[in-house]
Amino acid sequence: MGKRYFHIYEQIHQPLNLWVAYQRARRGKRYQPAVAAFEYEREQNLLALESELREQTYQPGSYHNFYIHEPKRRLISAAPFRDRVVHHALGNLIEPLFDLG
């Protein structure tokens, strides 16, 4: 049986983890409208995310669907930026667990 890890959820909403997650989520996308809007009120948005995650009231938003045509036509579903911040916050915690081997 594999090793079990406890208290990971409590670490997701730590301010430093959310800050690092925000920086990773915006990398290469800083001038996109959704990212710029989040960044305009960055502190309030990160505090709101922290509060929602801590109180376990966070709800993911609706995905934005669009097609790309290179190299063939494919449907892409993109999460809202604030959801990508949460994805990175979770990834910051679980990626090292996979590297332990």
Contact map, one row per residue, 1 for C-alpha under 8 A:
11100000000000000000000000000000000000000000000000000000000000000000000000000000000000000000000000000
11110000000000000000000000000000000000000000000000000000000000000000000000000000000000000000000000000
11111000000000000000000000000000000000000000000000000000000000000000000000000000000000000000000000000
01111100000000000000000000000000000000000000000000000000000000000000000000000000000000000000000000000
00111111000000000000000000000000000000000000000000000000000000000000000000000000000000000000000000000
00011111000000000000000000000000000000000000000000000000000000000000000000000000000000000000000000000
00001111111000000000000000000000000000000000000000000000000000000000000000000000000000000000000000000
00001111111100000000000000000000000000000000000000000000000000000000000000000000000000000000100000000
00000011111110000000000000000000000000000000000000000000000000000000000000000000000000000000000000000
00000011111111000000000000000000000000000000000000000100000000000000000000000000000000000000000000000
00000011111111001000000000000000000000000000000000000000000000000000000000000000000000000000100000000
00000001111111001100000000000000000000000000000000001000000000000000000000000000000000001100100000000
00000000111111101100000000000000000000000000000011101100000000000000000000000000000000001000000000000
00000000011111111100000000000000000000000000000001000000000000000000000000000000000000000000000000000
00000000000011111110000000000000000000000000010001000000000000000000000000000000000000000000000000000
00000000000001111111000000000000000000000000000000000000000000000000000000000000000000000000000000000
00000000001111111111100000000000000000000000000000000000000000000000000000000000000000001001000000000
00000000000111111111110000000000000000000000010001000000000000000000000000000000000011001000000000000
00000000000000111111111000000000000000000000010000000000000000000000000000000000000000000000000000000
00000000000000011111111100000000000000000000000000000000000000000000000000000000000000001000000000000
00000000000000001111111110000000000000000000000000000000000000000000000000000000000011111001000000000
00000000000000000111111111000000000000000000000000000000000000000000000000000000000010010000000000000
00000000000000000011111111100000000000000000000000000000000000000000000000000000000000000000000000000
00000000000000000001111111100000000000000000000000000000000000000000000000000000000010010000000000000
00000000000000000000111111101000000000000000000000000000000000000000000000000000100110010000000000000
00000000000000000000011111111100001000000000000000000000000000000000000000000000000000000000000000000
00000000000000000000001111111100000000000000000000000000000000000000000000000000000000000000000000000
00000000000000000000000001111100000000000000000000000000000000000000000000000000000000000000000000000
00000000000000000000000011111111001000000000000000000000000000000000000000000000000000000000000000000
00000000000000000000000001111111001100000000000000000000000000000000000000000000000000000000000000000
00000000000000000000000000001111101100000000000000000000000000000000000000000000000000000000000000000
00000000000000000000000000001111111100000000000000000000000000000000000000000000000000000000000000000
00000000000000000000000000000011111110000000000000000000000000000000000000000000000000000000000000000
00000000000000000000000000000001111111000000000000000000000000000000000000000001100000000000000000000
00000000000000000000000001001111111111100000000000000000000000000000000000000000100000000000000000000
00000000000000000000000000000111111111110000000000000000000000000000000000000000000000000000000000000
00000000000000000000000000000000111111111000000000000000000000000000000000000000000000000000000000000
00000000000000000000000000000000011111111100100000000000000000000000000000000000110000000000000000000
00000000000000000000000000000000001111111100000000000000000000000000000000000000000000000000000000000
00000000000000000000000000000000000111111100000000000000000000000000000000000000000000000000000000000
00000000000000000000000000000000000011111111100000000000000000000000000000000000000000000000000000000
00000000000000000000000000000000000001111111110000000000000000000000000000000000000000000000000000000
00000000000000000000000000000000000000001111111000000000000000000000000000000000000000000000000000000
00000000000000000000000000000000000000001111111100000000000000000000000000000000000000000000000000000
00000000000000000000000000000000000001001111111110000000000000000000000000000000000000000000000000000
00000000000000100110000000000000000000000111111111000000000000000000000000000000000000000000000000000
00000000000000000000000000000000000000000011111111100000000000000000000000000000000000000000000000000
00000000000000000000000000000000000000000001111111110000000000000000000000000000000000000000000000000
00000000000010000000000000000000000000000000111111111000010000000000000000000000010000000000000000000
00000000000011100100000000000000000000000000011111111100000000000000000000000000000000000000000000000
00000000000010000000000000000000000000000000001111111110000000000000000000000000000000000000000000000
00000000000000000000000000000000000000000000000111111111110000000000000000000000000000000000000000000
00000000000110000000000000000000000000000000000011111111110000000000000000000000000000000000000000000
00000000010010000000000000000000000000000000000001111111100000000000000000000000000000000000000000000
00000000000000000000000000000000000000000000000000111111110000000000000000000000000000000000000000000
00000000000000000000000000000000000000000000000000011111110000000000000000000000000000000000000000000
00000000000000000000000000000000000000000000000000011111111000000000000000000000000000000000000000000
00000000000000000000000000000000000000000000000010011011111100000000000000000000000000000000000000000
00000000000000000000000000000000000000000000000000000000111110000000000000000000000000000000000000000
00000000000000000000000000000000000000000000000000000000011111000000000000000000001000000000000000000
00000000000000000000000000000000000000000000000000000000001111100000000000000011001000000000000000000
00000000000000000000000000000000000000000000000000000000000111110000000000000011000000000000000000000
00000000000000000000000000000000000000000000000000000000000011111000000000001111000000000000000000000
00000000000000000000000000000000000000000000000000000000000001111100000000001111000000000000000000000
00000000000000000000000000000000000000000000000000000000000000111110000000111100000000000000000000000
00000000000000000000000000000000000000000000000000000000000000011111000000111000000000000000000000000
00000000000000000000000000000000000000000000000000000000000000001111100011110000000000000000000000000
00000000000000000000000000000000000000000000000000000000000000000111110111110000000000000000000000000
00000000000000000000000000000000000000000000000000000000000000000011111111000000000000000000000000000
00000000000000000000000000000000000000000000000000000000000000000001111110000000000000000000000000000
00000000000000000000000000000000000000000000000000000000000000000000111110000000000000000000000000000
00000000000000000000000000000000000000000000000000000000000000000001111111000000000000000000000000000
00000000000000000000000000000000000000000000000000000000000000000011111111100000000000000000000000000
00000000000000000000000000000000000000000000000000000000000000000011100111110000000000000000000000000
00000000000000000000000000000000000000000000000000000000000000001111000011111000000000000000000000000
00000000000000000000000000000000000000000000000000000000000000001111000001111100000000000000000000000
00000000000000000000000000000000000000000000000000000000000000111100000000111110000000000000000000000
00000000000000000000000000000000000000000000000000000000000000111000000000011111000000000000000000000
00000000000000000000000000000000000000000000000000000000000011110000000000001111101100000000000000000
00000000000000000000000000000000010000000000000000000000000011110000000000000111111100000000000000000
00000000000000000000000010000000011001000000000000000000000000000000000000000011111110000000000000000
00000000000000000000000000000000000001000000000010000000000000000000000000000001111111000000000000000
00000000000000000000000000000000000000000000000000000000000110000000000000000011111111100000000000000
00000000000000000000000010000000000000000000000000000000000000000000000000000011111111110000000000000
00000000000000000100110110000000000000000000000000000000000000000000000000000000111111111000000000000
00000000000000000100100000000000000000000000000000000000000000000000000000000000011111111100000000000
00000000000000000000100000000000000000000000000000000000000000000000000000000000001111111110000000000
00000000000000000000110110000000000000000000000000000000000000000000000000000000000111111111000000000
00000000000110001101100000000000000000000000000000000000000000000000000000000000000011111111100000000
00000000000100000000000000000000000000000000000000000000000000000000000000000000000001111111110000000
00000000000000000000000000000000000000000000000000000000000000000000000000000000000000111111111000000
00000000000000001000100000000000000000000000000000000000000000000000000000000000000000011111111100000
00000001001100000000000000000000000000000000000000000000000000000000000000000000000000001111111110000
00000000000000000000000000000000000000000000000000000000000000000000000000000000000000000111111111000
00000000000000000000000000000000000000000000000000000000000000000000000000000000000000000011111111100
00000000000000000000000000000000000000000000000000000000000000000000000000000000000000000001111111110
00000000000000000000000000000000000000000000000000000000000000000000000000000000000000000000111111111
00000000000000000000000000000000000000000000000000000000000000000000000000000000000000000000011111111
00000000000000000000000000000000000000000000000000000000000000000000000000000000000000000000001111111
00000000000000000000000000000000000000000000000000000000000000000000000000000000000000000000000111111
00000000000000000000000000000000000000000000000000000000000000000000000000000000000000000000000011111
